[in-house]
Amino acid sequence: MVDPKDYCDPPKPTEPRSGTEFVDLIDPFLFREKYPDLFKRIFPGNVKIRQGTPIIADEYILVDDEPRLRFLGEHDEFRLEVVVGELRDPIIKVKKYRYCGGKAVVLITSADGKDLDPLYELPLLGRIKAVPTRNGVRVVGKRSGYIKPGGQGTNGTGQDGNTNTVGAGQDGNTNTVGAGQDGNTNTVGAGQDGNTNTVGAGQGYPNAYGFIYPGSGTTGDGVLKSKEDLKGSNDCLKIAILDSGMRYTHPTTDGPTTQSTSGTCLEVSTGWDFVNDDNNPDDEHINRHGTRIAGIIRTVCRAATLIPVRISDENNACTLYNVLCGLEYAAQQRVQLINASWVFTSTQGTYIPLLQASLRRLSFRGIIVVCAAGNIGPVQAGGLHAIPHIGQSKSGLNVPFLTPACSSEVFENVITVTSVAQVPDEREAPNGRDRDGLPTRRTVCELRSKRFVTVGVLTNGDEHSPFGSFKTPDMNNFRGTSFATPYVTAHIANAMNDRADLSSRRDVLRAIGAQRDSDLKKQIRRGMWIEARLPEE
């Protein structure tokens, strides 16, 4: 995912890099070991790696129903009455408190230099007394409260406070909760989105870092010239783009360069910057990552209204805290689709509980999350067939577990997208031909997995490059699953506008015209793929 050659001042190797080194940058352990300066620049502060995830050890996130956490005022100081391992009665400060209409998402930080990481080990459904203090001394007359960390080991299940699995048969009938619960068809299971009851309530997790593909700069202006271009012809169809923001080439009076930063994420419905906490989600990424994605979606789908939600900074890093806030914000804007071209890494089979719980709440609402499978970077001389699967080690290449990409195995509403290239084929019965009439076949050219990847998108940019690329209207072509993803998002939006049956993932694939290819069956679930076509083609 991270390629040092794409930065303006990359580390200078003493000898040529092998393909393995590029791939190693996906693994946080090897990334930190081989490129410590770059790792520190992308993931600053007190960062350590636990279970394959870069975490900020002195920060901790709490998610709960807003009234329960209202006593945690922003910038207030508290002593947590808890002993877990070597952590004893830490003094914490409330760094950020956000409520965007769904749940309160609170970021606390250590005020006495202690790592808050051990709080993650606390049992589910436990609670800790938080005593208000000033300089470590209790403040008389200010009320205490309770927080609920926990969440270890359940991966999002059983978090309703009872003994059963959240989401399974909780309507008291025989169907599965989540069917038809988008507020349109019926009221079965109403309130099980985590807002009006305790599904997923009181969970905590250390703040983690994820990242998006950095790129190597951009040429071109993009198709969205002003904020007005975000507006689609269908007011009810909304897509949230959780990414690096949105850069307009010709800002109007309410464009990002002059836009007022008044209001809160609860009050502003036209997009939000969770990095800077204002309603000016300007794209500062080196290759205008979010701007590219918005341009692809707008070109393929004219109907939907796009909502830019900035969750990543100029160094391509996104914190779990900002991602959770962005997902809550998107849900409260009543979006039908979320484009998520970013990943968090972890060890095989390990999910991030808070992120899983958030995806579960989105599934209760019927919101589809379209996410990128992740990029492998150049591989060894073995070529494309040497690319390993997500979460596997192969030929000396190690690829960690990736979220939300791997969440597609758990949630029907998560669609994971990879890139597919057309390559030369010497077989007697090829499945296609290139522009010169030479025989070709299709193969995945980024991360693959028949467990997690839902659909591939055939590259439409540089045909003769082994990794291909995707066209971004009015900008230079760029490779990566990040830019395959918005093609799928836009096609799903068009299917929604046509009122297609999208009641299951298979129906979604059918509605966007996905085809099956036997050559892809070991690389993509059921071998499904689509072409990346722009309207003028």
Disulfide bonds with the S-S distance in Angstrom:
Cys100-Cys265 2.21
